[in-house]
């Protein structure tokens, strides 16, 4: 299955947010959206949603790869 292609600036912003605020971010999109809204000055709702979506995906991936196989289920 092919994934959606995201612009590089969304990926860059998301990676920076995950690096700096990993402890605050979660696997929940709605929570991440509120956190990102407070941390950044994103101009549009669409851009905020795209950044929050990719950040949530990164957090899910980071939490999945950093935990042991028993913790994943």
DOTI-107272 format. One record per residue: residue in one letter; x, y, z of N, C-alpha, C, O in turn. Coordinates in steps of 0.1 Angstrom, whole numbers, padded with zeros to 4 digits, always signed. Atoms other than C-alpha are relative to their C-alpha. Example, Ala and Ser with C-alpha at 12.3 -4.5 7.8 and 13.67 -1.06 7.14 Angstrom:
% DOTI-107272
A+0009-0012+0000+0123-0045+0078+0009+0012+0000+0019+0012+0007S-0009-0011+0000+0137-0011+0071-0008+0011+0008-0003+0022+0009
This chain:
% DOTI-107272
X+0008-0012+0000+0000+0000+0000+0009+0012+0000+0019+0013+0007X-0008-0012+0001+0013+0034-0009-0005+0010+0010-0017+0011+0012X+0004-0011-0009+0013+0063+0016-0003+0013-0007+0001+0014-0019X+0002-0013+0006+0003+0098+0011+0013+0008+0000+0021+0007+0010X-0013-0008+0000+0031+0122+0001-0003+0013+0006-0013+0020+0003X+0001-0012-0007+0035+0151+0024+0011+0010-0004+0022+0005-0006X-0011-0009+0003+0054+0183+0017+0011-0001+0011+0009-0004+0022X-0012+0002-0009+0089+0184+0033-0001+0010+0012+0004+0006+0022X+0000-0009-0012+0081+0214+0055-0009-0005+0011-0007-0002+0022X+0008+0006-0010+0053+0195+0072+0008-0011+0008+0007-0012+0020X-0008+0010-0007+0077+0166+0079+0011+0007+0009+0014+0002+0020X-0010-0006-0008+0104+0190+0091-0005+0006+0013+0001+0004+0023X+0006-0005-0012+0082+0208+0115-0004-0011+0010-0002-0010+0022X+0004+0012-0008+0068+0175+0128+0012-0006+0007+0011-0009+0019X-0012+0006-0006+0102+0161+0133+0006+0008+0011+0010+0003+0022X-0006-0009-0010+0114+0192+0152-0009+0000+0013-0004+0000+0024X+0009+0000-0011+0083+0191+0174+0002-0013+0008+0002-0013+0021X-0002+0013-0007+0088+0154+0182+0014+0000+0008+0014-0005+0019X-0013+0000-0006+0125+0160+0190-0001+0009+0013+0004+0004+0024X+0000-0010-0012+0118+0190+0214-0011-0003+0010-0008+0000+0022X+0011+0001-0009+0085+0180+0229-0006-0014+0000-0018-0016+0001X+0004+0014+0001+0084+0142+0228-0008-0004+0013-0018-0012+0012X+0007+0003-0013+0072+0140+0265-0014+0005+0000-0023+0000+0007X+0013-0006+0000+0042+0162+0258-0010-0006-0010-0022-0007-0008X+0008+0005+0011+0030+0146+0226-0004-0014+0002+0002-0022+0010X+0005+0014-0002+0009+0114+0225-0004-0006-0014+0000-0001-0024X+0004+0006+0012-0006+0090+0200-0014+0004-0004-0020-0001-0013X+0013-0005+0002-0039+0109+0201+0000+0012-0009+0006+0022-0005X+0000-0011+0010-0045+0132+0171-0006+0013+0007+0000+0024+0005X+0006-0012-0005-0069+0156+0190+0008+0007+0011+0009+0019+0011X-0009-0005-0011-0045+0160+0220+0012+0007-0007+0015+0018-0003X-0012-0006+0007-0016+0166+0196-0004+0013-0007+0004+0023-0007X+0004-0012+0007-0036+0192+0177+0000+0012+0009+0004+0023+0006X+0001-0010-0010-0042+0212+0208+0014+0004+0005+0017+0016+0007X-0013-0002-0005-0006+0209+0220+0008+0008-0011+0015+0018-0008X-0007-0006+0011+0008+0219+0185-0005+0014-0002+0002+0023-0005X+0006-0014+0001-0016+0249+0184+0006+0009+0010+0008+0021+0007X-0006-0008-0011-0001+0261+0217+0015+0003-0003+0020+0014+0000X-0014-0001+0002+0035+0255+0206+0004+0008-0012+0015+0013-0013X-0003-0007+0013+0034+0270+0171-0010+0011-0003-0020+0013+0003X+0009-0011+0005+0019+0299+0152-0005-0004-0014-0002+0004-0023X+0005+0005+0013+0003+0279+0124-0012+0009-0005-0020+0012+0003X+0010-0010+0005-0018+0302+0102-0014-0006-0004-0024+0001-0002X+0013+0006+0004-0045+0278+0090-0003-0013+0007+0006-0020+0011X+0004+0012-0007-0065+0250+0104+0004-0013-0008+0008-0023-0003X-0004+0012+0009-0057+0227+0074+0015-0003+0002+0018-0015+0003X-0014+0002-0003-0020+0232+0080+0003-0006+0014+0011-0015+0015X-0001+0006-0014-0024+0225+0117-0004-0014+0000+0003-0022+0007X+0005+0014+0001-0043+0193+0110+0010-0009-0007+0013-0020-0002X-0009+0008+0007-0017+0181+0086+0013-0002+0008+0019-0013+0008X-0012+0001-0009+0012+0188+0110-0003-0009+0012+0005-0018+0015X+0004+0008-0012-0007+0172+0139-0002-0015-0005+0002-0024+0003X+0001+0014+0005-0015+0141+0117+0013-0007-0002+0015-0018+0002X-0013+0006+0002+0021+0135+0107+0007-0001+0013+0014-0011+0015X-0006+0001-0013+0033+0142+0142-0006-0012+0008+0002-0019+0014X+0006+0012-0007+0008+0116+0156+0005-0013-0006+0008-0022+0001X-0006+0012+0007+0021+0091+0130+0014-0002+0005+0018-0014+0007X-0014+0002-0005+0057+0098+0141+0000-0005+0014+0008-0014+0018X+0000+0004-0014+0048+0094+0178-0005-0015+0001+0001-0022+0009X+0004+0014+0000+0030+0061+0170+0011-0009-0004+0014-0019+0002X-0011+0008+0004+0060+0049+0152+0011+0000+0010+0017-0011+0013X-0010-0001-0010+0084+0061+0179-0003-0009+0012+0005-0016+0017X+0004+0008-0012+0064+0045+0207+0000-0015-0004+0003-0023+0005X+0000+0014+0004+0061+0013+0187+0014-0006-0001+0016-0017+0004X-0013+0006+0002+0097+0009+0179+0008+0001+0013+0018-0007+0014X-0008-0001-0013+0110+0020+0214-0005-0010+0011+0002-0012+0020X+0005+0009-0010+0088-0005+0233+0004-0014-0003+0008-0017-0015X-0003+0014+0003+0094-0042+0237-0012-0006-0006-0023-0001-0006X+0011+0006+0007+0072-0066+0217-0012-0003+0009-0023-0003+0005X+0011+0003-0009+0052-0075+0248-0009+0012+0003-0021+0011+0005X+0007-0012-0004+0042-0038+0254-0009+0004-0012-0018+0013-0010X+0007-0005+0012+0028-0034+0218-0015-0004+0000-0023+0002-0006X+0014+0005+0001-0004-0054+0223-0009+0005+0011-0020+0001+0012
